[in-house]
Amino acid sequence: MTNCDQFKGDRYLRQFWERLFGLSPMGGIGDSFKGWVFIPNCRSIHTFTLRHPIDIEWVDAEGKLLRRELSVPPRSIRRCLNAYGVRERYSPRALMKQEGWGATEAIVAIPIALMFFFIAMQVAYIAIGKVHLGHTLREGLRAAASELTLPSSVASTQRSGGDSPPSRLSGPIQAGSRQSTAESAFEDAIKKTLKPWAAFYGESQKPDQDLQYQSKDELSVRNSKQRTNWSSSLHMGHLNVGQAISSDSSNPDHLVGELSYWMPIKMPFFGKAVSLVIRSSHDCSNELDHATLCIMSGRWHWRLRSQARIPLPPWENSGIHSDAQKGSESSIADSSPPAMPYKSAFEAQVNRGSAAALPGLVYAATGTQPAIPQTIAALRNEIAAAGDPSYESRHQGEPDCGIQFGV
């Protein structure tokens, strides 16, 4: 044991940060401290982050002095392998103010701190982009589903003239231009949602430029100075867990959308450093490559992926639709829709299912599911028809303000 009476007036440094910085202002002691500090179980010290020379004394476990060193300058390292501890104090012979002694430490520490800050900021950008990509994909699915629920009379008035682009929507919906309109709405919603965020992600765009889009079948280039930075796909799916998402189903009940986006990396060193430890690619247009990093036009990009589902309209599960879809299923890669038998019956069922989704009405009952009220007004009418006088008396004269939450 150490003779503690000999170091009774010394300040003991036992905690990690105190032992690491010693007399340094970063450790909380500072230049104004004129006494001795004692660091037990210490055989090596450094004088980095100090601004004045210090005197040190190496002692053994009995408190005997082994070696004394005076006016040890900053940015030095001292060792004594046979010592038990070390005593330190600011040297009284060099207490004149010497500006700039800590400049070297500041020059080294500030860039390192900035590097960690920029890395954290880039990771935050990637996290924000991942969240926003999911919102963008859901907006596209909502737009596609809304097009599928429109009656033929409404859809025909909203349909623009000219030839429709080749369809990439796989599955049993083959009602001519209706699927093309749904796909166009899906792509337009994604493009519209991504464009305002392009500047935040680091895209250098002018007002007359547009985000470029790559589909599975064709490549649309709208600006020769830029390359494709996002791609999407839309197909049918089934909620059966044991069934693959991309597999054909005789009774699909939802749409599946996938969105991939190459987000530019703002920090130049980040992409180069990360590419040393994870897989990277030099071809950003290759969808079969599963690389997370890609470099194009001298800039690194990070691939973000998102997948979402949305239920199909209720007419998808009807028997007429099941009969109409026989012999008309296509694979994901098939871009031209085959002929649709019983097209008139299919369109009639589409219109009936679409009308059921309008406000104030209910979904038509099927063989397995009863009719479901879709609005407050329809729900009140059903309850009143069921014979609940207490409900009608309680809510008599109340205005219909839509769906309300709380009291």
N, C-alpha and C positions, 0 to 999 in steps of 0.2 A: 504494500500500500504506500501511497505517496504521503510525504509529510506535508499535510495541508496547512499547518501553522505557518510554514515559511511563505506560502502564497496567500495568506489570509486577506490581504488587500487587493488581490488580483480579481479580475472579472472572468469567471469561468464561461467558456463557450462550449456547450454540449450539443446543442441542436445542429441539424445538418447545415442549414443556411448560414448560421453563425460561424460554424467551422469552415465553410467554403469561402466566405468573404473576409473573415477576420476583422481587421481594422478598416476595411473598405467602407466608404459611405453607402455602398449598395447593400451592406449587411446591417445597416442601421446604427453603426457606431459613429463614424465620421471623423473629420479632422480635429474637431474640438475636444476629443477625449485625450487626456494627458496621462492617464495611468497605464498600468500593465494589464494585458489580457492573457489568460492561460488556456491552452488547447490541449487537453489530455489525450493520450493514445494517438499521438501525431508524430510522424517521423519525416514528413515532407510538407513543405508549404510553398505557396506562390505569392508574389506581390503584384499580380495583375490587378487592375482597377484602382490601384493606389495612386495618390498624387504627391506623396512625400516619402522620403526614405524612412526606414524603421530599424530599430535595434531588436535583435532576437537573442534568446538564451535557450539552449537545449539542456534539459535536465533529465535525470534518471528517475526511477521509481522511488528512490529515497529522498528526492529533492536536491541532490547534489548537482552542481553545475558541471556540464560536460564540455560545452563550447559556447563562446559568445561571439556574435557577429554584429558589428556596428555599421550604421548608415547603409543598410542594404537598399539599393535603388529599386524603384518600381520595375515591373516586367522582369522579375527574376524568379528563380526557383532554387530553393535550398533544401538539403537533406541531411539527416543524421540517423543512421540506421540503428544505433544503439540507444537512442533517446526514448524516454517514455512520453514526454510532452515538450511543448515549446511555449515560451513567454514572448510576447510582442508588445512594443510600444513605439509611438512616433519618436524619431530621434530628436533630442533637444538641440543637437548641433545643426540641424537642417530644417528648422521650422519656418524659414522664410517662405513666403508664398511663391510657388513655382507654377505658373499657369501652363496648361497644355500637357501636363504629365499623363492625363487620361485620354489624350486625343487618339492614340493608337487603338485603345480598347473601344472607343466610340466608333472609330472608322470600321472596325471589324464587326461590332455588335449590331450597328444600325442596318447594314445590308442583310445580315442574317435574319433580323427581326422583320424586315420588309419582305424577304423571301417567304417566310412563313405566313405573313399577312396575305400576300398575293396568292399563295397556294390555297389558303382558306377561302379567299374570295372566289377563285375559280371553281372550287368544289361547290360553293354556294350557287354559282351560276348554273352548274350542271344540275343541281337539285331543283332549282327553280324551273329550268327547262324541262326536266322530267315531269314535274307536276303540270306544267302548262301544256305539254304534249298530250297528256291524258284528257285535259279539258277540251283541247282542240279536236281530238278524235271523237269524243262524245258529241260535240257540236255537229260534226259531219254525220254521225249516225242518226242524230235527231232529224237533220235535214233530209236524209235518205228515207227514214221511216215516215216522215210527214208527206213526202211525195207518194209513197206507196198507199197511204190512206186517203188520198184525194179521189173523189169520183171521176169517172171518165169525162163528164161534161166540164168539170172544173179543170182537170188536167189538160184537156185539149185546148182550152182557152189560154192557159199559161204556157203551153209548149211553144217554143220558138220555131220558126221555119227553118228549112235547110236540112241537110243530111245529119243524122245523129252520129256521134263517134262510135266506134266499135265497142260493144259491151264487154265488161270484164266481170260482171256479176254472175257467179256460178250458182246453180241451184234450180229449183222448179219455177221461179218467177220468170216467165218468158212472154210477157204481155207486150211485145213489140217495143214501142218507144217508151213505155212506162219505166222499164228498168234502166234505159239509157238516161231518162230524166232523173231518176233516183241517183244514179251514179254521178251525173253532172252536179246535182245538188250536194252530194257527198264531197266531191272534190272542191267545189266552189266554197263551201263552208270552211273546209280546212285551209284553203288558200286565203280566204278573207280573215280568218282568225290568226293565222301565222304572220301575215304581212305586217301588222302594227308592231309585232315583237321583233322584227328582223333587225332593227337598229340596236335593240337591247342585246340581242344575241351576238352582234358584231358584223352583221351583213352590211356591206356598203351599197346601199340602194338609193337611187334617185326617184323622184315622184313618178316618172314615166316607166320605171322598171317594175318587174313583177317577180315574185318567187317562182322558181322553176320547179317543174313537177315531172317525175318519172313514174310511169305506170309499168305494169308487168308486160304490156304488149307494145308500147310505143313510147318514144321520148319526145317531149315537146320542149323546144328551145326557144325562149323569148328574148334572150340577151346573149350575144356572142361572147361577152366578157365574163360571163358567169357559167357555172356548170350546175348540174342537178344537185339539189341539196335535200330533197325530201321525196318520199314515195309512199304510196298507200295501196291497200287492197280491200275489197269488199266481197264477202261471200256468205252463203248460208251456213247455218250450224244447228246443232241440237243440244239441248241442255242435259242430255243423258251423260252422266259422268264416264261411263264405260265406252263412250263413242268418241272417236277423234273429232276434232273441230272441223277439219277440212274434208272429212269423209261425207259421201253423199247420204242423205237421209230421205226416206219416203215421206216424212212428215216434219220438216224443219219448223222450228218455232222461234227463231231469233236470227238477227243479222250479226255477223262478226266483222269487225273492222280492225285493220292493222295499219299502223303509221310508223314510219322510220324517218328520222331527221338527222342530218349531219350538222351539228351545232359548231360554229367556229370557236376555237379556243382563244380567249383574249390574251393569255399570258404566253409569249413565245417559248420560253424555256420549259413550260409545263408539259406541252405535247412531246417535245424532244426527250425530256427526262422520263416521262411515263412510258414512251415507246420502247425504252430499254428493258422494261420489266413485263410488259403485256404485248399482245399481238397487235401489229399495225399493218396497214396496207397502203399501196400507192394508187389504187383504183377505187375511187369512191362510188363509181357507178355499178360496181359488181355487187348485186344483191345476194349472191350465193356465198360471198365471203363473210365470215362471222367475226371479222376483226372489229374491235371497238374503236381504234384510232385509224385515221386516214389523213393523208396529206395530199392536197391539191392546190395548185397555183401558189406553191410556196407557203401554205398555211395549214396548220394542223386542225383537224375536225374530230369531234367526239360524237359517236353514233348513239342516238337515243331511240328507244323502241317503246311502243305502247300498243296494247291490245284491249279492246272493249267489246261489249255485247249490248244489244238492245232487242226487246221482244218484238216479234212481228205482229201485224194486225190480227184480230181474231179470225178473220176469214181464211187465214193460212191453214188452220186445223180442220177446216170443213171437209165433208165428204166430196162435194163437187170439185173442190180444188184438188183433192187427192186423185179423183178420176181424171181430171184435166191434165195433170202433170205426168201421167203414165207415158213412157216413151219419149219424154222431152228433157230428161236430166242431162246436164253437161258437166264436164270437168272444169277445174279452176282455170286451166290454160286455154279452154275453148273461148274464143272471143266473139264468135258469130252465133247468135241464138238460133236454135233449130226451130222447125215449124211447130206450131202449138195447136194440137187438136182440141176441139170443143172450145174454141176461143171465145165464142159468144157467151157460152155458159160461164166461162172463167171471168169475163168482163162483168157479167151480171152479178156474180158473187163478190167481185172486187167492189163494185158500186154499193152493194148491200152492206158489206162489211165496213166500207168507208162511211156510209151514212150513219151506221151505228156508232161511229166514233165522234160524231158531231155533238156539240154541247146540247144538253137537255134530253138526249136519247140514251138508250141502253144498248149494250152489245147483245146481238141476237143469241138466243140459247142454242146450244149444240146438244148432241146426244149424251155427252158426259158432263157438261157444265151448264148451270142455269144462267139466266140473264143477269148481268152485273150492272147496277146503276153507276153512271159516270159523273153525275153532277148532284149538287144538293137538292135541286128542284126535283130531279127524277127520284132521288131517295125519299123525299117527303111524299111524293105521289104514291110510291110503292107502300110506304108505311100506312098512309091514309087508306089505301085500298085494302090493306090487310086488316083494318078494323081496330085501330088504336086511338080511341077518342081522347085519351089523356094527352097524347103527343100533339094532336091537332089543336086542342084547347090551349096547351102551353105555348104553342108557336103561332097562334092565330094573329094575323096582322103584322108579323115580322117581315121586314124587307129581305129579299134574297141578295145577300152581299157576297156570295161565293163561299169558298171554303174558308172557315175561320178557325183559328187556334186559340185556346184559352177561353176564359169566361168573359 
